[in-house]
Structure formats: C-alpha cells, structure tokens
Amino acid sequence: MKKLFTSLVLLLLVIFQNSFSQSFQSGMNLQGQEVKPRVVNVSELPQSVMLLEQNYTQERGKLPADRNTGDMKSLIRAQEDKATNGPSLSIKGYAGPNKNGWQPADADIATGMLHVMVVTNEQFHIYGRNNSLPLITSNTLQSFFGRPGKNVFDPKVVYDPWRNRWIMLAFERDGLFAYYWLAVSQTSDPTGSWWTYQFNAHIDASTTTTNWADYPGLGITSYDSPSDSTSIIITSNQYNQADAFQYAKIRVLKAKQVYAGQSAGYWDFWNMTDANAGKSFTVKPAVQWWTTAYGTAYLANTYGGSNNYYTIWRIDKPLWWSATGGITLTRQSTITVNAYSVPTSVKQPGSVIVDAGDCRTQDIILTKGTNSSNVAKLFMYTAVPSKYAWTVNDTNSVISYCKLNVTDNTVDAQQLFGSTGLWFTYPKVAPKYKTPYNSDTVFISYISGGASVYNESRVIAHDRATGIGPSYLIQAGGTAHYGSFRFGDYSGACIDPLQNGNVWVVSMRNNNSNWGTGIGYVSTTAISGISQENEFIPSKYTLSQNYPNPFNPTTIISFGLPKSENVSLRIYNSLGKEVATLMNTNLEAGNYKVDFDATNLTSGIYFYKLTAGSNTLSKKMLLIK
C-alpha cells in the first residue's frame, strides 16, 4: 500500500502463544457489531474516470523480521525437468484488463453461468461468456463502493456455486482507519444490483487499533442443511502505521445475512501462532467446493520466508454463534512439504529487475477427491514460488505445488517445476472438477519471464500419476517493460461452475511499457466453445431429465430460458410436500445446470418443478440408496 502516513503510537494488544492443536480463545475470538448494507446497481454507476495519469504503487507490507534473511539450502540440479508425460491442455486465451494508473495488477477471476468477472487493483471488469469474451462493463472500486479519492485496493472475487451469487472484497486504508469492503450480488447477474458492506478492519471484534489490513483472503463454505448456511471468511495481515507486521486476522460472516441484504455481524480471530511459536503469517481461507459437516471451514498458511511446512487451521461450526462459547478456531496440524525459499528477483530484458515476492500462502481451493488408494478425502490445493538453483550460476524461481490431504493431515502430491533461465512466480491452483469428485489433475496459473523474455501469462497442468505437463501461453509479454516494479501478489484461477472439468485463469503480464493481463479458458479436452451449454439462447423454456437417474445421492438438473425471468427450482416428495429449494432468483436468458444433493432424503420418487415467470415445467426422478 502506498505510504501516506507518519508513524503513530500503537495501542497495546495482548499477544499469546499456543501449542499444537489448541483452540484460540482468551479474548482472541470475539463477536463484532453488525453492519448495515447499501445497495449499488452496476448498470446505474456513472462512468468513472480511469486514473491513467497517476502512479499509485500498492506496496506489500513488510515480512516479519525473522523472515527477511532466512534461506533454506537451495537444491542444485544439473538438468532441467522436461515435461513429457503430464497433461496436455486446450486453451482459449484473451487479452484482459490493462494498466489503469495503479500497480501492480493483483488480478483475480471468478466465473458464473453467463459471465466472467476479473478484478484488478482499483477496477472490476465484467465479460459475457461466449467465444469473443465481450466486455460488458467496467468501473472503479472507488465508484462502486462510494469512496471517491480513497485508497481502495487488492480486490478479490468469488462465485458461490451453491447460491449463484458473486462476492467481491477490497481493502481500504484511510488515515488511522482501515476497512474491509464486501459486496454480494443480489442475483446471479453481476451487472445488476449488489449489497455492499463497510466493515472496520482496524477493529478486532470490539478492540480498536490503528492497524491496517493488507493481502486479502476470501473464502466460502457450505453446510448441507435445509437453510442457507454458507459462511464467508475474510483474512488479512495486520500492519501498524510504520507498515510493520503485527499479526494475521480471520473474520467470519454469515452469508445468509449478506445474501438477504440484512445487517451482518461477524466473529474475529487474531494473533494466531504456528507450532514453532512464530506468529502465523498470511492465513488464507479455502474456497470450498464441497459441503462439510456443520459448515466446517479450512484455512492454511506457510511461513512467508524460507521453511518447509503448511499450517492447517479449522473453524468448527462457523455459523453456530451462541452465548455459550461462540465458534472455535483450531490449529489442526502442521504438514511437512518440500522446502521453499524466498526467490531471487526476476531478470527482464534490458537489465530490468522485478520483485518476485516471497513464499507467503497463495489462494486455496478445497474439494473432495480420492487418494492413491481410491478413498474419498478432503484436499486443499495451493502453491508458492520458491528459490531454486539449477546450477551454481543459474538461480531463479520455481513453483512449489502441493495437494494436501486435510482429512489425514498428509501430503497427497507435491511438485517443484520450473525452467532454467526463467522465473516462475505468483501461482494459483484450481483442480479439474466434475460432480461428484475432482480428478487428480490440477491447473496452475502463473507468470513466467527472464532476461530474454518479458513476463507473460502462462498455465500448466499436473497429474498425480504422470507429473507436470507442458507449459502453455495465455498472453505474451510484449516488447518493452513498464518499469522496475513489483509484479503483484497473486494470480487467479477458478473452477467452472458448470462442473465440466474446465477452469478459468488470469495473471499479470508485460504489455509494451505498461502492465496487462491474460485471461484463459483451459481444458484437458478440445474446446469447441467457451460454454457449450450457454453459447446459444434457447427458443423456448426447457427442463431436461436429471442425470444420472436413478441417482444416489447427487444428480444434475438442466434447464433453458429464452428470456430473462425470475426462476424457482424446487423439489417435492411423492406426497407433494416441498423438500428443497434449489433456486429462487432472477436469471438471464441461457442454459443452466444445477446440482442436487439428496444426502438428507430417503429413497423414493421425487418431482422437480421449474417456474419461470408464468411458465411451469416438472419432471420425475428416482433416488435409490
């Protein structure tokens, strides 16, 4: 964040340490005051003036002192790893948003049924999901959140596949105050109305500080219950006015409140420590693509500097706030992984040097999958950059990818990959996902560059059985560098909510004296269209037979709309009693797929009914357990 303020005396905070698998209480997990939202309609926002003439630099907060000099012994290899057996990919690449006066881009991406949303520092961009990826609208975060002239930065965006909602997060530093800006779309259409919330980031539950928040984390969970029990989790590193790291912080919100535009409360955790008694740094929440018991949430962090572990955190019953103890954060385990080390700076043509960042945790996705013995487990997917010495004279940055089994607290798969003479930085991992499980294949978005190649957007895939595959270009890095600056904190990758096994990725790249971004639609099979289900608008209302049928316990229901409508999709038992509401929202014209999980229902005949405007369609399905 740009340094705008002088150092101030900080309020004294209680610091405590914990032992392995200890719950965090003693004033460190407290409930905060409720916040009311305001309504913003994207289509009604005034055209914003892009800050093209200004040069805002959002500087990363400093590493803790004990992590600035540490360095794990770098491995030295005589030859480069050659990818020959890993997954091959099919790519559709697009030029994404370009430099807007802020740097770096810090790009992130989310995808819905009919839209793709990319956020960069101080802007959001909404595209239509078809072959040309047309830009529908773009605006600044300042305009969207009603904060003209303020320092609103580091946006994140997530699409909730259960509730078909968009969630956007951004941070603000304003003197002695700091804010978490959270926005939730009122429907599946991100170009319409949103609820926005301004949460105090400088207040820990009810304790006021002068700390500001940096390096955002945005996660979601879901609990398979009759009510909407999704939780939204925000994380940040907290810094004092001298930009010195103080502690990591976790804030938990009830999605049911913000999805309805109600006043929203929250629960805070802060000042966590790892098993080595060091302060936890950059704790990141998972975007969870699988329901967990009572909405259990998972988070993780690395050391930030050089080390060889991930700390796994768990929040039990995050929505069950009660006067008898509230919710509980537990340091679940410490998992040993390949050693990682702060990478050297990236060389670029013309002797330009670019900061490669450090080893802090990147964004996390959690899904259910199977281990090597074909047993179902819960897995986290993430990666960090790491220093690597190919030879004595060739030291750069590689990607250290990890698939962590959080059911058994073990490593299921890990891989170091890189290339001689090139720096691989800012990775984001998304697994290949199809209902009901994902495969062993993951897609990794990252930035690649070196002394002879300007930083470019790339993607690669890894499979547990065959290892790493060939690297694919999303967008090239141009012919000139935009300056000797940092190249970001993260890239983006997200699972396609159609659950077709494809992912969307975005990362920063060079763009001829400016920064740009590259957007990619990525698959392990041939791509005939961005979204075959949504490429054509149907001529009439359709409701397809669920598949599979009979089913146990999950099935997919597909339907089509010839025009925008208010749509409900409900499940009834053989007696005509409603047992589930899968959807009740406004949708644009197009084709949709909805997952139905009948875990809590008994075997028998059920009916599903689609109501779109004045049109009603229904079909029968059979659940056999």
Secondary structure, DSSP 8 states (H G I E B T S, - for coil): ----S--------------TT-B--TTSEEEEEEE--EEEEGGGS------TT--EE-------GGGSS------B-SS-----SS---EEEEEE-----SEE----EEEE-SSEEEEEETTEEEEEESSTT--EEEEEEHHHHTT-TTS-EEEEEEEEETTTTEEEEEEEEEETTEEEEEEEEESSS-TTSEEEEEEEESSEETTEE-S-EEEEEEEEEE---SSS---EEEEEEEEE-TT--EEEEEEEEEEHHHHHTT--EEEEEEE--B-TTSSB--S-EEEEESS--GGG-EEEEE--BSSEEEEEEEEEESTT---TTT--EEEEEEEEEEEEE-----EEEGGGEEE----B----EEEEEEE-TTS-EEEEEEEEEEEEEEEETTEEEEEEEEEEEETTTTEEEEEEEE--TTEEEEEEEEEEEE-SS-EEEEEEEEEEEEETTEEEEEEEEEEETTTEE---EEEE---SS---S----S--EEEE-TT-SS-EEEEEEEE-SSSEEEEEEEEESS--SSS-TTTSS--SS-EE---BSSSBSSEEEEEEEESS-EEEEEEEEETTS-EEEEEEEEEE-SEEEEEEEE-TTS-SEEEEEEEEETTEEEEEEEEE--
